[in-house]
C-alpha cells in the first residue's frame, strides 16, 4: 500500500475546484470511509458534499502525490493545502484542526519561500525549536523568581549542596570560595543587588583579601580567636 495525498474536487465550468485535501496509506479504503461518513458527518467537507450532491453536482478525487517511506506524509499533505489555497481553491482544511495548526497553516500560505513539503518540514522544525525556547525562557523566569525569593527570605545554607541557584552562579561562588580558601560558604538573607555584588567580586580581589586576612591572623592569633573567625 502506498502513502498518498489525495484531494476532493468538483467541476465548475470545466475546471476542477478542489475543496478538501487528505492523506492515507490506503486511499481506496479511506474513500469508502468518506462515502459512509458523508451521510451524517458534521465536518465541513461532509456538509459541503451533501450541499453539492443536493444540487446534482458530482464530485471525485485525485491522487496529488504518492510518498516514499522516507517522506513525511503529513508534510506533503500540508504543502498541497498551501499550494491549492494559493491557487484560489476554497479548502475545508482551513476550518478544522487545532487553533495552533490553523494559525501555522495561514502563516505558511503567506510565506513565499515555502515551495515544497521539505520547506514545510523545515518551517515546522523551526517553530518547534522556537516554542521550546519560549518554554525554556518561561521556566527560567519562574526559576529566577524562586531563587531570588529564597535569598531574600531564607538565604542559602550551603553553596556546594544548593539546588536552587542557577549553575552559572553556583560555579562562580565556588570559584570565589576557592579563592578565599573556603571549602563551602553560605549566603545570608540579603537583597538581590547585594548578592549580585558578591558574585561580581573579582577572583584576584578575593585572593588578595585572603592573603591579607591570613597575614593578620598569623600575626594576631588572639585577634582571630577573639572574633571567632572560621572558614565555613
C-alpha positions in Angstrom: 0.0 0.0 0.0 1.3 3.4 -1.0 1.2 6.5 1.2 -0.7 9.1 -0.8 -2.1 12.6 -0.6 -5.5 13.0 -2.3 -7.9 15.8 -2.9 -11.7 16.0 -3.4 -12.9 18.1 -6.3 -16.0 19.0 -8.4 -16.2 20.5 -11.9 -17.1 24.2 -12.4 -17.3 25.4 -16.0 -15.0 22.6 -16.9 -12.3 23.3 -14.3 -11.6 21.3 -11.2 -12.4 23.1 -8.0 -10.7 21.3 -5.1 -12.4 21.5 -1.7 -10.5 19.1 0.6 -7.0 17.6 0.9 -6.4 14.4 2.9 -3.8 11.7 3.3 -3.9 7.9 3.7 -1.8 4.8 3.4 -4.8 3.1 1.7 -6.7 5.6 -0.4 -9.4 3.1 -1.6 -10.3 2.1 2.0 -10.3 5.8 3.0 -12.7 6.7 0.2 -15.1 4.0 1.4 -14.9 5.6 4.9 -15.7 9.1 3.4 -18.6 7.7 1.4 -20.0 6.3 4.7 -19.5 9.4 6.8 -20.8 11.9 4.1 -24.3 10.9 5.0 -24.3 12.2 8.6 -20.8 13.6 9.2 -20.6 17.0 10.7 -17.2 18.0 9.4 -17.2 20.8 6.8 -16.2 18.6 3.9 -19.2 16.2 4.5 -21.6 19.1 4.8 -20.2 20.6 1.6 -20.5 17.2 -0.2 -24.2 17.0 0.8 -24.8 20.5 -0.5 -23.3 19.9 -3.9 -24.9 16.5 -4.2 -28.3 18.1 -3.4 -27.7 20.4 -6.4 -26.9 17.4 -8.6 -23.2 18.2 -8.8 -20.8 15.2 -8.9 -17.5 15.1 -7.1 -14.5 12.8 -7.2 -10.9 12.7 -6.0 -7.3 13.0 -7.4 -4.1 11.4 -6.1 -1.9 14.5 -5.8 1.2 12.7 -4.6 2.5 9.3 -3.7 5.1 9.4 -1.0 8.1 7.1 -0.3 8.8 5.7 3.1 11.4 8.5 3.6 8.9 11.3 3.0 6.7 12.7 5.7 3.1 12.2 4.6 1.7 14.9 6.8 4.2 17.5 5.4 3.2 16.5 1.9 -0.5 17.0 2.7 0.2 20.4 4.3 2.2 21.5 1.3 -0.7 20.7 -1.1 -3.1 22.5 1.2 -0.8 25.5 1.0 -0.4 25.2 -2.8 -4.0 24.8 -3.7 -5.1 27.6 -1.3 -2.6 29.9 -3.0 -4.2 28.9 -6.3 -7.6 30.1 -5.1 -9.3 26.8 -4.0 -11.6 27.1 -1.0 -10.3 24.2 1.1 -12.2 22.9 4.1 -8.9 22.0 5.7 -8.6 25.7 6.7 -11.5 25.3 9.0 -10.6 22.4 11.2 -7.8 21.2 13.4 -6.3 23.0 16.5 -6.1 26.8 16.6 -2.3 26.4 16.5 -2.5 24.3 13.3 -4.8 26.8 11.6 -2.5 29.7 12.6 0.6 27.9 11.3 -1.2 27.0 8.1 -2.4 30.5 7.5 1.1 31.9 8.1 2.8 29.4 5.8 0.4 30.2 2.9 1.8 33.8 3.1 5.4 32.7 3.3 6.6 32.6 -0.3 9.8 30.8 0.5 7.8 27.7 1.3 7.7 25.9 -2.0 7.7 22.2 -1.1 6.9 19.6 1.5 10.6 19.8 2.6 10.1 23.6 3.2 7.1 22.8 5.3 9.2 20.3 7.4 11.9 22.9 7.9 9.4 25.6 9.0 7.7 23.2 11.3 11.1 22.3 13.0 11.9 26.0 13.3 8.5 26.6 15.0 9.1 23.7 17.3 12.5 24.9 18.3 11.1 28.4 18.9 8.3 27.0 21.0 10.9 25.0 23.1 13.0 28.2 23.5 9.9 30.2 24.7 9.0 27.4 27.2 12.7 27.4 28.4 12.6 31.2 28.9 9.3 31.0 30.8 10.7 28.2 33.1 13.9 30.2 33.6 12.0 33.3 34.6 10.0 31.2 37.0 13.1 29.7 38.5 14.6 33.2 38.8 11.7 34.3 40.9 12.2 31.3 43.2 15.9 31.7 43.9 15.6 35.5 44.4 12.7 35.0 46.8 14.8 32.3 48.8 17.8 34.6 49.0 15.7 37.5 50.3 13.7 35.4 52.8 15.8 32.5 53.9 19.3 32.6 52.4 21.4 29.7 51.1 22.8 27.5 53.8 25.3 25.7 51.5 26.5 26.8 48.1 28.1 23.4 47.4 24.8 21.5 48.1 22.4 24.1 46.8 20.0 23.1 44.0 18.2 26.4 43.6 20.8 28.8 42.3 21.5 28.9 38.6 24.5 26.7 37.8 26.5 29.7 36.5 26.1 31.5 39.9 27.0 28.3 41.8 30.2 27.8 39.8 31.1 31.4 40.3 30.5 31.3 44.0 32.5 28.1 44.3 35.4 29.7 42.4 35.2 32.6 44.9 35.2 30.1 47.8 38.4 28.5 46.5 40.0 32.0 46.1 39.1 32.9 49.7 40.3 29.5 50.9 36.8 28.2 51.8 35.5 24.7 51.2 32.0 25.9 51.3 30.0 29.1 52.2 26.5 30.2 53.0 24.6 33.2 51.8 22.7 35.1 54.4 19.4 36.8 53.7 20.0 39.8 51.5 18.7 41.9 48.7 19.4 40.6 45.2 21.6 43.7 44.4 23.9 42.8 47.3 24.0 39.2 46.1 25.0 40.2 42.6 27.7 42.4 44.1 29.2 39.4 45.8 29.0 37.3 42.6 30.9 40.1 40.7 33.8 40.1 43.2 37.0 39.6 41.2 38.9 36.4 41.9 42.1 38.4 42.2 40.4 40.6 44.8 39.3 37.6 46.8 42.9 36.1 46.7 44.3 39.5 47.9 41.9 39.6 50.7 42.7 36.0 51.7 46.4 36.9 51.8 45.7 40.0 53.9 43.4 38.1 56.3 45.9 35.2 56.7 48.7 37.6 57.4 46.7 39.5 60.0 45.6 36.3 61.7 49.1 34.8 61.7 50.4 38.0 63.3 47.5 38.3 65.8 46.2 34.8 66.7 44.4 36.2 69.7 42.6 38.6 67.4 41.4 35.7 65.3 40.3 33.7 68.3 38.5 36.6 69.8 36.4 37.2 66.8 35.8 33.5 66.2 36.9 33.6 62.5 36.2 30.3 61.0 36.2 29.0 57.4 32.7 27.8 56.6 
